Amino acid sequence: MEKKGFTFWSIFVAIILIDLLTKNLAESYLKDKTIEVIPNFFNLTLVWNKGAAFGILAESPEYVRKLFLIGSSLIAAIVVIVYFLKSKDKLSNFETLSLALIGGGAVGNLYDRLFLGQVRDFLDFYIKDHHWPAFNVADASISVGIALFIFYELYYKKRSIIKN
């Protein structure tokens, strides 16, 4: 396996393992309690999310919710993997990292949706009474991966084209 493939698959699998490990720890240790990590800013608290980001679709009929959420997670993972495999020779290390973060995160949440019917979230950031929706390592990985990919495509790649 070439270096870029090794990097992609290592990060991809590491994200899945870290996500599932932290979710299992959260489920074990946070069942009936919240741990205040940084007062008035950050807690560890277990939240079961039946919906998508920000609880979207949480109140939809179960068959609609499952079909949409499992389908979208599966499609995201497949698209990332296929895109990487077809484009790996043209991708920068930055793009490879971004795709691995997105794909690993998609599979981490897919696991929860397939086997638990909902996603375990536990990272709770807030200021006073204003809480950002709780999230997990997979969510953070997807968000960071997308942000890095967009940044690279819109800023760095454009800039390197101008220099050439």
N, C-alpha and C positions, 0 to 999 in steps of 0.2 A: 504494500500500500504506500502510495506516495505521501509526502509530507502534508500537503493540503488536505488530503482525505483523512489522514490520521488526526490532524488538528480538528477538522469538522466533527468526526465521529467521537473523538474524545470529549469535546465540549458538549456535544449533543447528549451523550450518555451521562456525563457528569451532572448536567442540569437535571435530567430525569431522576437520577439517584439522590441528589441533594434535595430536590423538591419532595420526593416521596419520603425520604428520611425525616425532613423537617415537619412534614404534615403528620407523619406517624408520631413524632415527639409531641407535637401540639395536641394531637388527639389524646395521647396518654396523659400529659401533664396539665392540660388546660381544660379538662372536661367541665368542671364546675367552678372555675376561677379565672380571674384576670390577673396578670402580673404587670405591675406598673414598672416600666423600664426607665423611662425619662418622664418625670412628673409633668403633667399638663401638655404632653407632646406625643408619647409613644407607649403603647401597651401591647402585650401579647395576650390575645383573647381568641378563643376558638369560635368561628362563625361558620355555619353550614350554608353554603350558597347553592341554591337550586337553579339559579339563573346564570346569565352571562355576566360580563363586566358590569359593575354597579347594580347587580341584581336584576338586570334587564331580563325579561321573560320569566321571572321567578313565579309569577302568578298565572302563567299560561297553562293550558291543559298539559298534563304530563307527556302525552305522546308527541305533541308539538314541540315542547321544550327539549325532550330527549332527542328527537329526530334532528332538530336544528343544531343543538349544542354538540352532540356526538358527531353529526355530519360535518359541522364547520371545523371542529378540532381535527378530525380525520383528514379533511381536505387540506387544511393548513399544513399539517405534518407532511402529507404526500407532496403537495406543491413545493414545499421547501426542499425536501429530499430530491425530487426530480429536477428542480431548478439547479440545485447544487451539482448533481451528477452530470447534467448536460452542460453546465457552464463552468465547471471547476477550473479548467485551464485558463479561463478569462477572468476569473474572480480574483480580487485582491484579498489579502489576509483579513482586512477589515470587513469586507463583505462576507467572507467565510465565517468569521466570528459572529457577525450579525445573524446570518442564516442559522447557525448552530444554536444560538440563544433562542431564536423564534421557534425552531423545530423542537428542541428539547422541552421548552415550556409548553408547547401545544400537546406533546405526548404526555407530559406530567399531568396536565389537567384532564386529558382524554382518559387516562387511567382512572381518576376519581369518578368521572362521569359514567364510564362503562361499569365499574365494579362497585361503586357506592351510590350512584344516582345523583350525586351532588359533589361540589368541590369544597375541600377544607381550606378555609382562609384563616389567618391568625395574626397578621401584621396590621396593627391598628394605629394609624397616625392621626393626630387631632390637635386642635388649638381651641381651648375652652370647650364649648359644646359642639363645635364644628368638626365632625369626623369625616376623614376621607374613607371611602368604603374599604373594609378590610380586604387584604390580598395575601398572596403567598409567593413563594420563590418562582413558580412557573409564570405567574402574572408579571412579576417584576422582570423576569428574563425575556418574556415576549415584548414588554414595553421598551426595555432597554435595547433589545435587538432591533425593533422597528425604528426607534429613534436614531440609533447608530447608522442603520441602513439608509434612512432618509437623509441624515446629515452627510453621509459619504456621497450619496447620489447628487444631492443639491448643492453642496458646498465644495467638498474636496475634489470630487471627480471633475466638476466643471472647472475648478481652479487649475488642476493639472493639465486639462485640455488647453486652456489658455496659455499656459507656460510653454507647451510644445509648439 
